Amino acid sequence: MIAPEIVRFPSVWIDACRRKRSNRAVRTNRTILVALALFLTATAATFAANALMGTWKLNEGKSKFAPGATKNTMVTYAPAKGDMVKCTVDGVDKDGKPIHWVWVGKFDGKPYQIKGSPSFDTLTYKPVNDRTNETTATKADKVVMTGTITVAKDGKSRVVTLTGKDASGKKFTDMTYYDKQ
């Protein structure tokens, strides 16, 4: 049986159907927008969570280099394809010649290949806490350098302590300071 008001006033029924359809569309749009907002927040939090992200310029005055050390004058960490990170390094070698190398990987404690470095083939970043990473560099599957990278609490500077052996097998220690750009 049809309700008498629908028979007398079909517009009431039409309006009720339109409101139902409209409410469903609003709910669907709202759900999509909330999901998108959560996804973007999670993505931003992933990259914001690592204090290394950004560009770092060498503070040569504060730094202490081993004799004949390479100087990484500019280091940039940026998001790469997927959930990877791209580290680009520019500097000078012991003879003052420019160097440039690139590492693409994750801060997950696993080795990833470096392109352009004569000193090492792979580099590993292992998070210790939200401001500190341990790093290990290898050449021909042999560890040639280990270190710690610690970002200051204010996020404006970092210190990198590296120890290893140079090409002649002599031990070295570098302590370099960087300012965030």
C-alpha positions in Angstrom: 0.0 0.0 0.0 1.3 3.4 -1.0 1.3 6.1 1.7 -1.5 8.6 1.0 0.9 11.6 1.2 3.2 10.2 -1.5 0.2 9.8 -3.8 -1.0 13.3 -3.1 2.4 14.9 -3.0 4.9 12.9 -5.2 7.5 15.7 -4.7 7.8 14.6 -1.0 8.9 11.2 -2.1 11.3 12.6 -4.8 12.8 15.0 -2.2 13.3 12.1 0.3 15.1 10.0 -2.4 17.3 12.9 -3.4 18.3 13.6 0.2 19.2 9.9 0.7 21.4 9.9 -2.5 23.0 13.3 -1.5 23.8 12.1 2.0 25.4 8.9 0.6 27.6 11.0 -1.7 28.6 13.3 1.1 29.5 10.3 3.3 31.5 8.7 0.5 33.4 12.0 -0.2 34.0 12.5 3.4 35.4 9.0 3.8 37.7 9.4 0.8 39.0 12.8 2.1 39.7 11.4 5.6 41.6 8.4 4.1 43.6 10.8 1.9 44.4 13.1 4.8 45.6 10.1 6.9 47.8 8.8 4.1 49.4 12.2 3.5 50.0 12.7 7.3 51.6 9.2 7.5 53.8 9.9 4.6 54.9 13.3 6.0 55.5 11.7 9.4 57.7 9.0 7.9 60.1 11.6 6.4 59.8 14.1 9.2 60.6 11.4 11.7 64.2 11.2 10.4 66.1 14.3 11.5 68.7 13.6 8.8 66.4 14.7 6.0 67.4 18.0 4.3 70.6 19.7 3.1 73.6 19.9 5.3 76.6 22.2 4.7 80.1 21.4 6.2 81.2 23.7 9.0 84.9 23.4 8.3 86.0 25.6 11.2 84.5 23.2 13.8 85.5 20.0 12.0 88.6 17.9 12.6 89.9 15.9 9.7 92.6 13.2 9.5 95.5 14.1 7.2 94.5 13.5 3.5 90.8 13.2 4.3 88.0 13.7 1.8 85.8 16.6 2.7 82.0 16.2 2.1 81.1 19.9 1.8 77.4 19.4 1.0 75.2 16.4 1.9 71.5 16.2 1.0 68.9 13.6 2.1 65.7 13.7 0.1 62.7 11.3 -0.4 63.2 9.0 -3.4 61.0 6.6 -5.3 58.7 4.6 -3.0 59.9 4.7 0.6 63.6 5.1 -0.3 65.9 8.0 0.6 68.4 9.6 -1.7 71.7 10.9 -0.3 73.7 13.1 -2.6 77.2 14.1 -1.5 79.5 16.8 -3.0 83.0 17.7 -1.8 86.7 17.5 -2.5 89.2 14.7 -2.2 92.7 15.0 -0.6 94.0 16.7 -3.7 91.2 19.2 -3.9 89.5 17.6 -6.8 85.7 17.6 -6.8 83.8 14.4 -5.7 80.2 13.5 -6.1 78.5 10.4 -5.1 74.9 9.2 -4.6 73.3 6.6 -2.3 69.7 5.5 -2.6 68.4 3.2 0.1 66.6 2.9 3.4 67.6 3.6 7.0 67.1 -0.1 7.8 70.5 -1.4 8.6 71.0 -3.0 5.2 73.7 -2.1 2.7 72.8 -0.2 -0.4 75.0 0.5 -3.4 76.8 3.9 -3.8 77.4 5.4 -7.2 80.4 7.6 -7.8 82.5 6.9 -4.6 86.1 5.6 -5.2 86.3 4.8 -1.4 83.4 2.5 -0.9 80.8 0.4 -2.7 77.9 0.2 -0.2 76.7 2.2 2.7 74.4 1.2 5.6 72.3 3.5 7.8 71.0 2.0 11.0 68.8 4.2 13.3 69.8 4.2 16.9 67.1 6.7 18.0 65.2 9.6 16.4 68.3 11.8 16.0 71.2 9.3 15.6 72.2 6.8 12.9 75.1 4.4 12.8 76.7 4.0 9.4 79.0 1.4 7.8 80.8 1.6 4.5 82.2 -1.3 2.6 84.6 -1.8 -0.3 84.8 -5.2 -2.0 82.7 -6.7 0.9 85.1 -5.4 3.5 84.2 -2.8 6.1 86.4 0.3 5.5 84.6 2.8 7.7 82.1 3.0 10.5 80.5 6.0 12.1 77.8 7.8 14.0 75.7 10.7 12.7 73.9 12.7 15.4 71.6 15.6 14.8 71.3 18.2 17.5 68.1 18.5 19.5 67.2 21.7 17.8 67.7 20.1 14.3 70.0 22.9 13.1 73.3 21.0 13.2 74.8 17.6 13.2 78.1 15.9 14.0 79.5 13.0 12.1 82.2 10.8 13.7 83.9 8.4 11.3 86.6 5.8 11.9 88.2 3.5 9.5 91.3 2.7 7.4 92.5 4.7 4.5 93.7 3.2 1.2 97.2 2.5 2.7 95.6 0.7 5.7 96.3 3.5 8.2 93.6 4.1 10.8 91.8 7.5 10.8 89.2 9.4 12.7 87.2 12.4 11.4 84.8 14.5 13.4 82.8 16.8 11.0 80.2 19.3 11.8 77.4 20.4 9.5 74.8 23.2 9.6 71.3 22.6 8.2 70.5 24.8 5.2 
